[in-house]
Amino acid sequence: GAGLSVNAGSSGIISSNSIAAAVSKKGDSGEEGFFDKLGKKVESKEDQVLGKVTGNLKKVDDLASKGLGLIADKLGKDLSDKMSSGKSSQGGGSNKVDLKEDSKKNTPSFSLGLAGSASVNLINNKTEANVDGAKIDLSQGTLGKGDLAIGAVDKTWQTAASGAATIQWLNITKSSTNSSSVALNGAVAVNKSEINTNAYLKNSVIDNVDNLNVEALSGGGQVAAGLGLAVTKSSGSEGQSYSGGASVSLNLIDHDVNSLAQNNTVIGSDSGKLDVTAYESDVTVTGGVNISAGKSNGMAGAAVTVAKINNNINSEINGGTYTKFSSVDTKSLLASTQVTAALSAGVNVNSSGTAVLDGAFVYNEIDNNLTKYIVKKGSIT
C-alpha cells in the first residue's frame, strides 16, 4: 500500500595519507655522486652568466681607469718631487691565499638521515533521521494503508596511512677515517572519531499505519596503518652505521547508534509490526609494520598499535501509546569486526660487532554497551 519513508545517509571515504623518505650516502672513495654532477652543471651555467656580466663591468672599469689615471699621474709627479730629497726604506712581505679546495680533505666524521611522516583524521560525524511533532494519517492515500519507515545509515570509511623510509649507504675504505652514519625514521597514523547514527520518531500522531520501522545502522570502517622501513648498505671495510625506526598506529573510536520511538500516539492496522532497531557493524583495522634490513653495526625498531573502541547501541520505545499491532519489538545488535596487529623485524647481515633490537606492541580496549527498552513509560495494546 501507500507509505512514507524518511531517510538520512552518509557514505564515502575520508583518507589521510603521507610518506617521507631520506637517502644518505657517505664515503671516502672520491667518486662523484648524482648531486655532485648536478651541482657542476649548475655551476657551469652560472659561470656563463657571470662571464657576460663581468665583461660588461670590465669595459666600464677601463673607462673609469683612464680618467683616474690622468689625475693620479699629476698627483704622483708632485709627490715625487717633494720626496726626492729624502730617503725612505720600506720592508714588507707577501701572503699567498689559495682558495682552491683541497681535494684530499677528510670525510666528515658523522652523517645523519631523518625521515618522518604523520597522517591524522579528527572526525565528528553525525547521521540523523528525525520525525518530531508530526501528524500523519496513512489511510488518506489513494492506495490505502501503508508503512512508515524512518532510517539513518552511515557507511563512511576513514583511512589514515603513513610511511617513512631511510636508505643509508656507507662506503669507508681507509682505516684512518673515523666516520659513522645514523639513519632514523618514524611513521604515525591516527584516527580519532566520534560517529553518531540516530533514527528518531518523537511527539507525533500516526494513524492507520501498517508496518512502522525505526532503524539506525552504522556500517562503515576505520583503518590506521603505519609503515617504517630502514635499509642500510656498507660496502667498505671501515666506518660504523646505525639505523632505527618506529611505526605507531592509533584508532580511538566512539560509536553511538540510537533508535528511538518516544511519546507518540500510533494506531496500527491490526496486522502490522512495530520494529525499533539499532545495529552496529563497523570494521576497525589497526596495523603497524617496522622493518630494518641490511648491513649495519646496530639496528633498532618498534611497531606500536593501539585500538580503543567504545560502542554504545540503544533501541527503545519510551512513552506514548501504540495500539493495533500484531507484534512489537526492539533490537540492539552488534556485529563489528576488530583487527589489531603489529610487526617489527630486523635482518642484519653484518658478521661482527652487530646488535639488533626490535619490538612489537599491541593494545586493545573495547567497551560494548547494548541496551533495549520497550515502554519505559506508556502502553502497548
C-alpha positions in Angstrom: 0.0 0.0 0.0 1.0 3.7 0.3 3.9 4.5 2.5 6.2 7.2 3.8 10.0 7.0 4.2 12.3 9.4 6.0 15.9 8.5 5.4 19.3 10.0 6.2 22.5 8.5 4.9 26.2 9.2 4.8 28.9 7.3 2.8 32.2 7.8 1.1 35.9 7.6 2.0 37.8 10.1 4.2 41.5 9.5 3.6 44.7 11.0 5.0 48.0 9.7 3.6 51.6 10.8 4.0 55.0 9.4 3.0 58.6 10.6 3.7 62.0 9.3 2.6 65.6 10.1 3.2 68.7 8.8 1.3 72.1 9.1 2.8 75.4 8.2 1.1 78.7 8.6 2.8 82.2 7.5 1.5 85.8 8.4 1.0 86.3 7.0 -2.5 86.3 10.4 -4.1 83.8 9.3 -6.8 81.2 11.9 -7.9 77.7 11.2 -6.9 74.5 12.3 -8.6 74.2 15.6 -6.8 77.9 16.4 -7.4 77.4 16.1 -11.1 74.2 18.1 -11.0 76.0 20.8 -9.0 78.7 21.1 -11.6 76.1 21.6 -14.4 74.5 24.4 -12.3 77.9 26.0 -11.7 78.7 25.9 -15.5 75.6 27.8 -16.3 76.3 30.3 -13.5 79.9 30.8 -15.0 78.4 31.6 -18.4 76.1 34.3 -17.0 78.7 35.8 -14.7 81.2 35.9 -17.6 78.9 38.1 -19.6 78.3 40.4 -16.6 82.0 40.6 -15.8 82.9 41.5 -19.4 80.5 44.5 -19.3 81.8 45.6 -16.0 85.4 45.5 -17.3 84.5 47.9 -20.1 83.1 50.4 -17.5 86.2 49.9 -15.3 88.6 50.6 -18.2 86.9 53.9 -19.0 87.0 54.9 -15.3 90.7 53.9 -15.0 91.7 56.1 -17.9 90.1 59.2 -16.2 91.5 58.3 -12.8 94.9 57.7 -14.3 95.3 61.2 -15.6 94.5 62.6 -12.2 96.9 60.1 -10.5 99.8 60.9 -12.8 99.5 64.6 -12.0 99.4 64.0 -8.2 102.1 61.4 -8.4 104.5 63.8 -10.1 104.0 66.4 -7.4 104.6 64.0 -4.6 107.7 62.6 -6.3 109.3 66.0 -6.5 108.7 66.6 -2.8 110.1 63.2 -1.7 113.1 63.1 -4.0 115.3 64.9 -1.4 114.6 62.5 1.4 115.3 58.8 2.0 112.9 56.1 2.9 113.1 52.4 3.4 110.2 50.1 3.4 110.0 46.4 4.2 107.2 44.1 3.7 106.2 40.6 2.8 103.7 38.8 0.7 100.9 36.4 1.6 99.5 33.9 -0.8 95.9 32.8 -0.3 95.0 29.6 -2.0 91.2 29.3 -2.3 91.4 26.1 -4.2 89.5 23.4 -2.3 91.7 20.6 -1.1 90.5 17.6 -2.9 92.1 15.4 -0.2 90.0 16.9 2.6 89.0 14.3 5.1 85.5 12.9 5.0 83.2 14.4 7.7 83.1 12.2 10.8 79.3 12.0 11.2 76.2 12.0 9.0 72.6 11.8 9.8 69.5 10.9 7.8 66.0 11.5 9.1 62.5 10.7 7.7 59.2 11.2 9.4 55.5 11.3 8.4 52.2 11.6 10.1 48.6 11.1 9.0 45.8 12.2 11.3 42.0 12.1 11.0 39.9 14.0 13.5 36.3 13.2 12.7 32.9 14.1 14.2 30.3 12.5 12.0 26.5 12.6 12.7 23.8 11.0 10.6 20.3 11.5 11.9 16.7 10.9 10.6 14.2 12.6 12.9 10.4 12.9 12.7 9.3 15.1 15.6 5.9 16.6 16.2 4.3 15.3 13.0 0.7 14.2 12.4 0.4 11.6 9.7 -2.7 9.7 8.5 -1.7 6.9 6.1 -5.3 6.0 5.3 -5.9 9.1 3.3 -3.7 8.0 0.3 -5.2 6.6 -2.8 -3.6 3.2 -2.2 -4.9 2.7 1.3 -2.9 1.9 4.4 0.9 1.9 4.2 4.2 1.7 6.0 6.2 4.3 7.8 9.9 3.9 7.7 12.5 6.1 9.5 16.1 5.2 8.8 19.6 6.6 9.4 22.5 4.8 7.7 26.2 5.6 8.0 28.6 3.8 5.6 31.6 6.1 5.8 35.2 4.8 5.7 38.1 6.6 7.3 41.7 5.7 6.4 44.9 7.1 7.8 48.1 5.7 6.2 51.7 6.9 6.9 55.0 5.7 5.6 58.6 6.7 6.3 61.8 5.2 4.8 65.5 5.7 5.2 68.2 4.3 2.8 71.8 4.5 4.0 75.0 3.7 2.1 78.3 3.8 3.9 81.5 3.2 1.9 84.6 3.9 4.1 87.7 2.2 2.9 90.5 4.0 4.8 91.3 2.8 8.3 92.5 6.3 9.2 89.0 7.7 8.6 86.9 7.9 11.8 83.4 8.0 10.5 79.9 7.0 11.5 76.4 7.3 10.0 72.9 7.2 11.6 69.5 6.8 9.9 66.2 7.3 11.7 62.6 7.0 10.5 59.2 7.3 12.1 55.6 6.9 10.8 52.4 7.8 12.7 48.8 7.1 11.6 45.8 8.2 13.8 42.0 8.0 13.5 40.2 9.9 16.3 36.5 9.7 15.6 33.1 10.3 17.1 30.4 8.6 15.0 26.7 9.2 15.8 23.9 7.4 13.9 20.4 8.2 15.1 16.8 7.4 14.0 14.0 9.2 16.0 10.2 9.2 16.0 9.1 11.6 18.7 6.0 13.5 19.8 4.0 12.5 16.8 0.5 11.2 15.9 0.4 8.4 13.4 -2.9 6.8 12.2 -3.7 3.7 10.2 -0.1 2.6 9.7 0.6 -0.9 8.6 4.3 -1.5 9.5 6.3 1.0 11.5 10.1 0.7 11.3 12.6 3.0 13.1 16.1 1.8 12.3 19.7 3.2 12.8 22.6 1.4 11.1 26.3 2.1 11.4 28.2 0.0 8.9 31.4 1.9 7.8 35.0 1.3 8.8 38.2 2.8 10.2 41.7 1.9 9.1 45.0 3.2 10.6 48.3 1.8 9.1 51.9 2.9 9.8 54.9 1.6 7.9 58.6 2.2 8.8 61.4 1.0 6.7 65.2 1.2 7.1 67.7 -0.2 4.6 71.4 0.0 5.2 74.4 -0.9 2.9 78.0 -1.0 4.0 80.5 -1.7 1.1 83.7 -0.6 2.8 85.8 -2.2 5.4 85.8 0.8 7.8 83.3 3.1 9.5 80.2 2.4 11.5 76.5 2.7 10.6 73.4 2.5 12.8 69.6 2.6 12.0 66.4 3.0 14.0 62.7 3.2 13.1 59.3 3.1 14.6 55.7 2.9 13.4 52.7 4.0 15.5 49.0 3.3 14.6 46.1 4.5 16.7 42.3 4.0 16.3 40.4 5.9 19.0 36.7 5.4 18.0 33.4 6.2 19.8 30.3 4.8 18.2 26.8 5.8 19.3 23.9 4.2 17.5 20.4 5.1 18.7 16.9 4.1 17.6 14.0 5.7 19.5 10.2 5.9 19.5 9.2 8.4 22.2 6.0 10.0 23.3 4.0 9.0 20.2 0.3 8.1 19.6 0.3 5.4 17.0 -2.7 3.4 15.7 -1.9 0.4 13.5 -3.8 -1.9 11.2 -4.1 -5.0 13.5 -1.8 -6.9 11.1 1.3 -4.7 11.0 4.5 -4.8 13.0 6.3 -2.2 15.2 10.1 -2.6 15.0 12.7 -0.3 16.5 16.3 -1.4 15.7 19.8 -0.1 16.4 22.6 -2.0 14.6 26.4 -1.5 14.5 28.6 -3.5 12.1 31.7 -1.3 11.6 35.1 -2.7 10.6 38.1 -1.4 12.5 41.7 -2.3 11.4 44.8 -1.1 13.2 48.1 -2.2 11.8 51.8 -1.2 12.2 54.9 -2.6 10.5 58.5 -1.7 11.0 61.3 -3.4 9.1 65.1 -2.9 9.3 67.4 -4.7 6.9 70.9 -4.6 5.5 74.5 -4.5 6.9 74.9 -2.3 9.9 76.6 -2.1 13.3 73.3 -1.7 15.1 69.6 -1.7 14.3 66.6 -0.9 16.5 62.9 -0.8 15.6 59.4 -0.9 17.1 55.8 -1.2 15.9 53.1 0.1 18.2 49.3 -0.3 17.6 46.6 0.9 19.9 42.8 0.4 19.4 40.4 1.9 21.9 36.8 1.4 20.8 33.6 2.4 22.6 30.3 1.0 21.2 27.0 2.3 22.6 23.9 0.8 21.0 20.5 1.7 22.2 16.9 0.9 21.0 13.8 1.8 22.9 10.1 2.6 22.9 9.7 5.2 25.6 6.4 6.8 26.4 3.2 7.1 24.4 0.5 4.7 23.2 0.8 2.1 20.5 -2.3 0.1 19.5 -3.4 -2.4 16.9 0.0 -4.1 16.1 0.5 -7.8 15.7 4.0 -7.6 17.1 6.2 -5.1 18.8 10.0 -5.5 19.1 13.2 -3.5 19.9 16.6 -4.8 18.9 20.1 -3.7 19.7 22.6 -5.6 17.6 26.4 -5.6 17.4 28.4 -7.4 14.6 31.6 -5.4 14.4 35.0 -6.6 13.2 38.1 -5.5 15.1 41.6 -6.4 13.9 44.8 -5.1 15.5 48.3 -6.3 14.5 51.9 -5.2 14.8 55.0 -6.5 13.1 58.6 -5.4 13.8 61.5 -7.3 12.2 65.3 -6.7 11.7 67.7 -8.5 9.5 71.4 -7.7 9.8 74.0 -9.4 7.6 77.0 -7.9 9.3 79.2 -10.7 10.6 80.8 -8.9 13.5 80.1 -6.2 16.1 76.4 -6.0 15.5 73.2 -5.6 17.5 69.6 -5.9 16.5 66.7 -4.9 18.8 63.1 -5.0 17.6 59.8 -5.0 19.4 56.0 -5.1 18.7 53.3 -3.8 21.0 49.5 -4.3 20.6 46.9 -2.8 22.9 43.1 -3.4 22.5 40.4 -1.8 24.7 36.8 -2.4 23.6 33.8 -1.3 25.6 30.4 -2.5 24.3 27.2 -1.2 25.8 23.9 -2.5 24.4 20.5 -1.5 25.8 16.9 -2.1 24.7 13.6 -1.0 26.3 10.0 -1.5 25.5 7.7 1.1 27.0 9.7 2.6 29.8 6.6 4.8 30.1 3.4 4.4 28.2 1.4 1.5 26.9 1.1 -1.0 24.0 -2.2 -2.7 23.3 
